[in-house]
């Protein structure tokens, strides 16, 4: 190999001799070329002499600035011969090409799992070592992945970098932002192969699939009852714990279920959002409207098997059946006398309180 001057030849010969005359006094790392040594020193000094004229961001190396400038110019000089996709960096193209070749050159010595990128292998190895190098200075929580750490930091900073151009709503997570955009676009990318129903969110789609499979992976440790959704289990647990998280600010009454709480609030507001299209009557609850509408249709869903009499309301039907069966479910704890209706029992119990008063 020939060289234009002796200096270039001397530099080249270091490849064969292994000579690295430039040594860093900070970390001891050695270099063949002076330019590489100077670039390295900026790691320790923090010097960033190369500044982007577009956004003002500074860099320690000229090559890094050149790559950065492609964000502004849109230049993507490295393209894939297989699919035509272009990239701003050569290393990104090399990683992309592994998709076509199926090559995974980075192997985990612990479990044998392979990866297309070295950084993916490094992140994976932390599963085995338990290393969590990213620590939050606010709360002390540590993280395995840098990406997860950065998302966590937004809890403390309140930063929401992803903003919807349609409604202005902002989001901490990119995934949450993408899911939100489907409200505006109407996109439902998750489709059920069983019934054809489509969903905006993958979580909702997976929950729906359990309708067909019958899978109920969430089990109550108290009574063993199983549920297809975690939120259903959470609500069910309140039966055992007695938790009533929804409290009315007007009267202080608490409720286990959000739906019941919302219905209760209408008592105070006077809101009757369910209207009958036949007569204009309004109701607090949808079930009450449904029962009312049956009166207009002449529909009597609950039919007595003893005498054939029909009832719109299930409670009236049950009271009627007790006439035939003689069932008296409401029993006095003091004298064992029984009644068909709760109101009759309460009236009877007053006789005992009067007796105690005059004793």
Buried (B, 14 or more C-beta within 10 A) or exposed (E): EEEEEEEEEEBEEBEEEEEBEBEBEEEEEEBBEEEEBEBBBBEEEEEBEBEBEEEEBEBBBEEBBEBBBBEEEEEBEBEBEEEEBBBBEEEBBEBBBBEEEEEBEBEBEEEEBEBBBEEBBEBBBBEEEEEEEBEBEEEEEEBBEEEEBEBBBBEEEEEBEBEBEEEEBEBBEEEEBEBBBBEEEEEBEBEBEEEEEEBBBEEBBBBBBBEEEEEBEBEBEEEEBEBBBEEBBEBBBBEEEEEBEBEBEEEEEBBBEEEEBEBBBBEEEEEBEBEBEEEEBBBBBEEBBEBBBBBEEEEBEBEBEEEEEEBBBEEEBBEBBBEEEEEBEBEBEEEEBBBBEEEBBEEBBEEEEEEEEEE
